[in-house]
């Protein structure tokens, strides 16, 4: 995995994306960004749940 994942989140979905680790883009757009580090944290946390 490399790079940054971006989504154009509708207002009703911002809370959901935030719970995954996305952060609002500081440039003022409605984009939300998931960094490589945050994506790996999300995957590690949920991988433990899937193994149970």
Buried (B, 14 or more C-beta within 10 A) or exposed (E): EEEEBEBEBEEEEBEEBEEBBBEBBEEEEEBBBBBEEBBEEBEEEEEEEEEE
